[in-house]
Every structure is written in structure tokens, then in C-alpha cells.
Amino acid sequence: MASTLGTLLRRTLWGRDRGRMRATWRILLGFGVILGVLLGGSRVLRGVPFPDVLVNGPTALLVCVAVGAYALVASLVPGERPLREYGFAFDRQWALDSLAGVLAGCAFQALVTGMLFATGSARVVETFSAGVAAGGGPTAVVVAVAATAVAFAAVALWEELLFRGVFVLNASEGLAARGLEPRRAVWAAVGVGVLVFGPAHALVAAGGVSPVFAAAQASVAAVYFGAAYVLTGSLAFPVGIHSATNLWVVSVFGQAGSGFPALVRLERSIGAGPVDLLLLAIPSLLLLGLIVAWVRATRGRVSADESLRDAAERRRGPAAAE
């Protein structure tokens, strides 16, 4: 009986390929370790009296610990790939993709902000707000801005690692193992990721934004983040876009009442009507266009990156192993 249960457990986790866990478990491993450290660590740090001027800067520390923990655990799991194979090749192209992502993200958010004003969905309530750094002088403001930028870059890093790198790459291998053509498997994995990434953001909608719009916005974001990842095979471009969009909405045109330092604070009112959906659709199409233009200019063609297709191709057919 024990032998039968052991065999069933091994088949459930590893299938017939004893050297590699199934794709589903590899995805859950990444989410479990990183989210576990982030959630557990945030509870610990909640009791630590960090200076207010650091805003949520300690988040960056937690992200480093979480990603490091995942790298360690992954190195101990048979057949699991190192983090660099998810898109962490820190070279000149990585740096250029990151910078291009930041610029594309700023252009995207600039159009969103302009449309908010044009449709009357936002109004300025404060300018040059120091937030939690108020009263601390220029040095405090610089520290607060730097801590905010680092923290939101860290948020972009772990979300892109999990939702694009870990999820898309492993899910595409799992789908290819079940017979789907590799290129289609990669894009299908992006589609499934949209269903995971989008609805979760309805629970953390920003002030003045309806949960329906927040979920729709995150779903569309999963499309362009996924495209940036799949077309480059690197996390640099989506991390750059994600970092810029995060920082824009908290410190360039931030939310009213927020503690983050901001050049301008806006009071937003965004529902889920036709005009609100245009606020989402038009800038997103622009961003997709910028992504395609950058990929064509730097790669010469617009298609799923060979490294992702090859990874799916290697798993094509042996469904019992995934």
C-alpha cells in the first residue's frame, strides 16, 4: 500500500520523468516560495520601526530575500532551471531593453494621464508634495523619492519573474508536452497568465478606480507585459515598463492622500463605462506598438523568442513528464 502511494505521489509530482517536476508544480513552487517570503516577511517588518521617509523601501529588501530563497530552493529541485534562464541575462542588451521599457512605460502613462484630464476623470489636488518627507528638508525628499523608486522597481521585478518568467515559460512547456505546437504553446501560456494576473488586481484597486476597471486594466497589462517578455525572451523589457508605470502613478501623477512623494497629486474617478475603457484601450495599443517597434529595431523580426520556443519544443509530446 505504501509503495503504491509512493508511486502515485512520484507520478503526480514528476510523471515518468524522474529528473523533473511537472510544469504545474514548478509554477506553484515559484509562487509558493516568493509569495510566502513576501507575505511572511511583511508581517515581520510590520513591527520594525523604519523611518517614515523610507516609505515602503524595505519592500526591496524583502524582494531580494524572496528571489534569493527561490533561487536556492530551485537549485535543490531536480531539473529546475536557474533564474538566468527565465530572462536574467545582465548584459548590454538587457540594459538597453530595460531603458527602452522605462521610456515606453512613461510614454504610455503620459497618454493615460492626458486622456484622464481630457475626459474630466482627474483633477489636480496638490503639486510638489513631499508626502512622508514633509518637513524633513531636501535630503529627506531625495531619500523618500529614491526609496519609492527602488521599492516599485522591486515590485516590478518579482511580479514579472513570477507572472511572466516562471508562469509563461513553465506553462508553455506543459502545454507543448500535451501536443500544442511550441509557438502556440508560448502564446497560449500568455493568455492563461492574463486570467491569473487580471482578476487578482480587482482586490487591490487603487483609490478612485472601480474593481472592474482595475481587473480589466491588469488583464490588458498582462497582455503587453507578456508580449514584451515573449518577443524578447528577457525580463528586462517588461520590468522596465512595469517599473515606469508603477512610479508614474505614485510619484509623477500620484494619488490624493498618498504618503509617497509626488510632483502632482490627482483625484481620479474611473469606472467601467465606454469612456473609461477607451482610457485603457487607446494607450495600451500605443504601448503594444512601441513594444513591436523596439523588437523589430533590435531583433530584426517580430516573433516569439527562440529560447522560449526551443524550451517548449524540447518538452513537446512527453505529456506524462509534465
Secondary structure, DSSP 8 states (H G I E B T S, - for coil): -HHHHHHHHHHHHHTT-TTS--HHHHHHHHHHHHHHHHHHHHHHHTTS---GGGTTTHHHHHHHHHHHHHHHHHHHSTT---GGGGT---SHHHHHHHHHHHHHHHHHHHHHHHHHHHTT-EEEEEEEE-GGGTTSHHHHHHHHHHHHHHHHHHHHHHHHIIIIIIHHHHHHHHHHHTT--HHHHHHHHHHHHHHHHHHHGGGG--TTB-HHHHHHHHHHHHHHHHHHHHHHTSSHHHHHHHHHHHHIIIIIEEETT-SS-EEEEEEE-B-SSHHHHHHHHHHHHHHHHHHHHHHHHHHSS-S--HHHHHHHHHTSS-GGG-
